[in-house]
């Protein structure tokens, strides 16, 4: 699903309300930036399950 926004503030507020965690926020914010740079418009392509940033170096807090 493609979601369009009138400006960056509207988009960032929508992202903050939509995501469940910081990793998802970062992924969507980066997509928003990329779309604006290369397409000149604020929009997101949203999937059923939003992407997430994961650390693979084993240094995640709370991990035993």
C-alpha positions as a Markdown table, in Angstrom:
| # | Residue | x | y | z |
|---|---|---|---|---|
| 1 | Unk | 0.0 | 0.0 | 0.0 |
| 2 | Unk | 1.4 | 3.4 | -0.9 |
| 3 | Unk | 0.8 | 6.3 | 1.6 |
| 4 | Unk | 1.4 | 9.9 | 0.5 |
| 5 | Unk | 2.0 | 12.8 | 2.8 |
| 6 | Unk | 1.8 | 16.6 | 2.3 |
| 7 | Unk | 5.1 | 17.3 | 4.2 |
| 8 | Unk | 7.8 | 15.6 | 6.2 |
| 9 | Unk | 6.2 | 16.5 | 9.6 |
| 10 | Unk | 3.0 | 14.7 | 8.7 |
| 11 | Unk | 5.0 | 11.7 | 7.5 |
| 12 | Unk | 7.1 | 11.4 | 10.6 |
| 13 | Unk | 4.1 | 11.8 | 12.9 |
| 14 | Unk | 2.3 | 9.0 | 11.0 |
| 15 | Unk | 5.4 | 6.8 | 11.2 |
| 16 | Unk | 5.7 | 7.3 | 15.0 |
| 17 | Unk | 2.0 | 6.3 | 15.5 |
| 18 | Unk | 2.2 | 3.3 | 13.1 |
| 19 | Unk | 5.4 | 1.5 | 14.2 |
| 20 | Unk | 5.9 | -0.8 | 17.2 |
| 21 | Unk | 9.5 | -0.2 | 17.9 |
| 22 | Unk | 12.6 | 2.0 | 17.0 |
| 23 | Unk | 13.9 | -0.4 | 14.4 |
| 24 | Unk | 10.7 | -0.1 | 12.3 |
| 25 | Unk | 10.8 | 3.7 | 12.8 |
| 26 | Unk | 14.3 | 3.9 | 11.4 |
| 27 | Unk | 13.4 | 1.7 | 8.4 |
| 28 | Unk | 10.4 | 3.8 | 7.4 |
| 29 | Unk | 12.2 | 7.1 | 8.0 |
| 30 | Unk | 15.0 | 6.0 | 5.7 |
| 31 | Unk | 12.4 | 4.9 | 3.1 |
| 32 | Unk | 10.8 | 8.3 | 3.4 |
| 33 | Unk | 14.1 | 10.2 | 2.9 |
| 34 | Unk | 15.0 | 8.0 | 0.0 |
| 35 | Unk | 11.6 | 8.5 | -1.7 |
| 36 | Unk | 11.9 | 12.3 | -1.3 |
| 37 | Unk | 15.5 | 12.5 | -2.6 |
| 38 | Unk | 14.8 | 10.4 | -5.7 |
| 39 | Unk | 11.1 | 11.0 | -6.4 |
| 40 | Unk | 10.6 | 14.5 | -4.9 |
| 41 | Unk | 7.6 | 13.4 | -2.9 |
| 42 | Unk | 6.9 | 12.2 | 0.6 |
| 43 | Unk | 5.4 | 8.7 | 0.5 |
| 44 | Unk | 5.9 | 5.2 | 1.9 |
| 45 | Unk | 5.3 | 1.8 | 0.5 |
| 46 | Unk | 4.0 | -0.2 | 3.4 |
| 47 | Unk | 3.9 | -4.0 | 3.6 |
| 48 | Unk | 1.9 | -6.1 | 6.0 |
| 49 | Unk | 4.9 | -6.5 | 8.2 |
| 50 | Unk | 7.2 | -3.4 | 8.4 |
| 51 | Unk | 10.9 | -4.0 | 8.1 |
| 52 | Unk | 13.2 | -3.8 | 11.0 |
| 53 | Unk | 16.8 | -3.0 | 11.8 |
| 54 | Unk | 18.6 | -5.9 | 13.6 |
| 55 | Unk | 22.1 | -5.9 | 15.0 |
| 56 | Unk | 24.1 | -9.0 | 14.0 |
| 57 | Unk | 27.2 | -8.3 | 16.0 |
| 58 | Unk | 25.8 | -10.0 | 19.2 |
| 59 | Unk | 26.0 | -6.8 | 21.2 |
| 60 | Unk | 22.3 | -6.4 | 21.8 |
| 61 | Unk | 21.4 | -5.4 | 25.3 |
| 62 | Unk | 19.5 | -7.9 | 27.4 |
| 63 | Unk | 21.0 | -10.8 | 25.4 |
| 64 | Unk | 22.5 | -13.7 | 27.5 |
